[in-house]
């Protein structure tokens, strides 16, 4: 079977996010299928973008045929990013017949964050007699409306709403990465017989054969260990939505033997660093990001792992953060400060779940975990590992995806 996956932001372990298209494609190839990924050459979430000089530039990455579409660069979420989206979808749309003839796909998957790529996916699918699958990462245009405050009457929002409704009407199957979207999608016209849930995943081999942590980071951890008995850590994007101020607020009331380590990059890094300095939060440390392959080695040396999100009504549809799955695979108790339609920590019984934006609740959760004996803490960690292995192994997720269309 030939699978054509359209994902504007598709990356790879070397390039950076998004990782899901790469890991899904790799499993499909191992099952004997051919996979072509159409992606934009410029993405704000990749660590490294491919350098191309012309449209539809081919590159083979671990057996996956990437086709890069040249798009204009941008910063932020303004007009240039919108034009970047239009560059991508417009160029594919006008090449749809040629793409269908060249690759003759059996399945065409529209998998970008925004739904406008469903227009091109549908066109290619019709010309090649393929199944059209819409894979939903986030609910657009609801996300920019509820998170970004955009008006429903904004021309861009109206176009995205038309694209979303078009996808629910015309796609043969809809795969949601969020678990609680059925009612909403039905309200937008989806026949729920088309609805399927396949969450984010984890690559088991990265945990079975972890990469050794770089010397600089290892030395910093050892220096902290020499002073503190316990470490609670956060890894990932340092953004406003991740609510890391709550974690720093909690530091003011933590016992002196507890350290906080925040690892990553993002727009809030300067603010968080300044808070640590100005407020003399001597128990708190910020590390630069490390490669994804080093994350298992880093997390294995922490005691507890923190994940938080600011309160947003949009989370009523559920969440499926890669970070949470990594935390579970690390076998460490998780402290979750999130209010969402699903609760992965409670499902897995792998830690403590508290209300978001509540430093006192975070302090209580950390103190409670500190009071538990080693065997109980070990059991919490093993619960998370078992849950992640059972529910989030990319090998199983990729196989389940293929079962949707036979």
N, C-alpha and C positions, 0 to 999 in steps of 0.2 A: 504494500500500500504506500502511496505517496501522500505525505502530509505537508501542506503549505501553511505556515504559521506567520501571521502578520502581527508584529509587535514592535511598535515605534521605538521602545526603549530597551530592546533585548540586548543583553550583554553576555559575559562569560566570566569564569573565575579570574582571568587575567585582566579583563577590562573593567570588571565591576558590575553592579546591578544594571538591569534586572537579571537575576539568576534563574528564575523558574523556566523560561523558555529553553535555556541551555540544558538544564538537568532533565526536563521532560523529553526534549529531543534526543538526548543521549540514550535514555532508556528505550525510546521507540526504535532507535537505530539498532540497539542491541537485540531488539525483538524481530529484526529483519526488515524494518520499514525505512523508506527514504524520507528525509526531512529537509525542507527548505525554509529558511527564516528570512522574511523581509523586514528590515529594520532601518531606521534613520541613522545617518552617520554621526549626527550630533544629538547628544542627550545630556541633560544636566545632572543625571544621577550616576552616570558612569565615571569611574576614576580615570579611564583613558578612552578616548574616542578614536575610531579608525581614521586614518589619513587617506582620503580618496580625492581624486580630481574629476571624476565623472560619475554620472548616475548609473545605478544598477551594476555596481562594482562587486565582483564575486570574491569570496574568501572562504576557504574551508577551515573550520575550527573543530578539531576532534571528530571529523566525519560529518559534521553538520555544514550544509552549504548556506552560508550567510550571503544575502544580497543587500548591499548597502545603498540606500537612497540618499543623495546629497541634499541636505537641508540647511537653511540659514541658522547660524548660532544665535543664542539668546541668553539673557539673564533674567531671573525672576519669573513672574507669572503674567507679564504684560502682553502687549500687542505682538511683540516679536516671537513669543512662544506660540501664540495662536497662528501666526504666519508660518512658523516652523511645522506645525501640525498640517496646515493646508499644503505646504510643499510636499510633505510625505504622501498624504492621501491623494492629492491631485495627480502626482507623477505616476503613482501605481494605477490609478483609475484609467488613465489614458494608455497605459501599457497592459491593461487587463487581458485583452484578447491574445496578445503575444505571450504573456505569462501562462495563460491557460493552455495555449498550443504547445509551448516549450516543455512544460512540466506535467501537464495533464493530471492535476492532483485528484485524489479520491476524497480528500477532506481539506477544507479551507477554514482555518481558525482565525477569527478576529480577536486579538488578545491585548490590545493597548488599553491604557487607563480610560481614555475617552472613547465613546462609541462610534465616532464618525468613520472609523476604518471598516465598519460593517457594510458601508456602501460599496467599497472596493471588494471586500470579501464576497459579498453576494454576487457581484458582477462576474468575478473569476469563477465562482462556484457554478453559476448558471452556464457559462460558456464551456466548462469542462465536465458538466454533469456530476459535480462533487457535492458532498454534504457541507452545509454552512453551519459552523459552530461559533457562538458568541461566548467567549470566556470573560466573565465580569470580575475585574479587580476591585474597583470602587464604583459606587453608584453615581454615575454622571447623568444629568447635571446636578443631582441633589447635593453632591459633595461641594462644588463651588458655591452653591446657593446657601447651604447651611454652615459650611466652614468658612467660606470666603465672603459671605454677605452679599453675593451678587443678586440682582433682581431677576425674577422669572421673565421679565419683559426685555431683558438685555438681548440684543440680536444673537450673540454667541450662545447664550443659554438656550434660546429658542431653537437654534440649529442643533445643539446637542440633545435637546428634548426630542426633536423630530428624529434624530439618529437613533436614540435609545428606543423609542416606540417602533421605529422601522425594524430594528434588530429583533425585538421581542415578537413582532408579527411574522417576520420572514425567515429567521434562523431556524434550522431544523432542530438544533439542540442549544440549550443555554447552560453553561457550566458556571456556577457561582463559587467564588473563593470565600464568600461570606455565608455563614450557616443560616441566617434568619431573614432571607430576602424573599421568600416565596410570596407572602401576602403583598408586599410592595410591587413585585414584578407582575403579579396577577392584576393589580390595580392599573398597571400600564399596558395591559392587553396580552400578557404572556399566557399561553396554554400551559398549565403546570405539568402536563405530561412531558413537556420538553425540559423541565428543570432538573438539574443535577448539582450536587455539592461535592467539590473536590478542593480541599484546603491546601495551604502551602505545605512544603515538604522539607525533608532533610536528607542529606547524602550520607548514608551509613559509613561508607569507606573513609570519610574524613574523620570519623570518630574511632573507627577500628584501627586506623594507622595515622594518628595525629602527627602533624609537623611540629618539630621542636620550636619552642618560643625563642625569639631573637634575644641576644645577650643583654641588650639595653633594657628591654622590658622586664626580663627575668631579674636583673639586678635591682630594678626599682621595687619589684614585688618583695624581694628579699629584705630590702631596707625597711619596708613597711612591716614585714613580719617580725623583724627584730624589735619593733616598738609596740606592736599591737597583737593581741591574741586572735581577734576576729576581723574579717574583711567582708563587707557587703559591696557588691559591684554592679555597675550598669555598663553595658556596651551598646554602641549603636550611634544613631544620629543625635547630635546635641541640638535639638529643635525645641521651639516653644511648646509644641503639642506634647512632647515627652515629659513635661512637667518635672524637670530636674530641680527646680527651685524647692519643691516640696521635700526632696531628698536632702538638700542642703539645710532647709529649715529643721528637718529631723535631727541633723547632726548636733544642733545646739542642746539636745536633750539626751543624747546617747551616752552610755557609759564610756569611760576613758579608754577602755581596752578595745573599743570598736573603731575601725577605720572605714572610710568610704572611698572607693575608687571609681571614677567616672572615665570611661575610655571612649574616644570617638572624635569626630569632627562635626561642625555644623554652625549655624548662625548664632547660637547661644553660647558658644565656647568662650568668647571674650567676656561676656556678662558673668558667666559662672566662675571664671578665673578671677575676675575682679571681686566678686562676692567672697570667695575663699580668702583673698588677700586682705580686703578691707575689714571683714568681720573676724579675721584671725581664726578661721575654721581649720585649725591645725591638723584635725583628724581627716581632712578631705584632700584628695589628690586627683588631678586630671592627667590622664595619659593620652598621648597621640594614638590615632588608630593604627591597627596592625592588619596584616592580610587576613582574609577570611579563613585561610587554611591554618592560621595560628590560633584562631579563636578557641578551639577545643583545649589546647594546652593552657591558654590563659584562664578560661573558666574553671578548669579542673583545680586551680590553685586558690579559688575563692571559697568562701564559706556559705554565703547567701547571695542571691541574685535579685536585683530590683527591676521591675518594669512598671511604668506609670504612663497614663494619658490624661490630659485635661478632660473635664466633663464635656461631652458633646452629644446632643440628641442623635447624631448620625450613627453613633456606636450601637444603637438599638438593633441594628441589623447584624451585629456580631463582628468579631475581629479574628484574624488569623495571622498574627505577626511572626515572621521568621525568627525574630529574637527570642520569643517565648519557646519555640521548638528547640533552638540551640540551648537555651537554659535547661530545658528538661533533659536533653541529651547529655548535658554536663553532669547530671546526677546530683545536683545541688538544690536545696529548698529554695522556692521562689516566693518573693513578696510581690504581689500584684496590687497596684493601686489604680484600678480601672473599673468603670461602670459600663458594662456592655451587655448585649443581648445573649451572649454566651460567657461562660466562666471556665476557661481551660484549667486553671489551677484547682478549682473545685472538682471538675470532671476527673482530673488525674490524681487528685488528693496528694499534691506535691508541694504544699506550702501554705501560705497565708494570703487571703484575699481581703483587702480593706477598701474603704471609700477613697476616691481620688481627691487630690488637693487637700489632704488632711494629714499634716505632719505628725500630730499626736498619734493618729492611728498607725502610721508607719513605724513610729518609735515603739508602740506597744507590740506590733508584729515582730519587730527585730528582737525586742527583749524576750518575747515568748519563745522564739526560736533559740535564743541563747540559753534559755533555761532547760531545754530538752536534752536528754542524754544522747550519747553518740549513736546508739542503735536506732533510736527514733528518727534522728536526722538522716541517717543512712537510708532508712525505709522510705522517707519522704522523697529522697533523691531517686531511689530505685523505682518508686511509683511513677515519677515523671519520665524516666528513661523508658519504662515499659509502655507508657501511653504514647510517647513519641514514636517508638519503634513500630507499634501496632497501627497507629492512625496516620503517621506522616512520612513514612518511608517513600521516597520518590519512585522506587521500583514498583511499589504497589499502586501509588497514585497514577503513574503513567499507564499501568495495566488497566486500572479502573476507568481511565479516560477513554481508552480504546474500546472498552466494553460498551460504552454508551451508544456507539454507532456500529457495533458488531465487528 
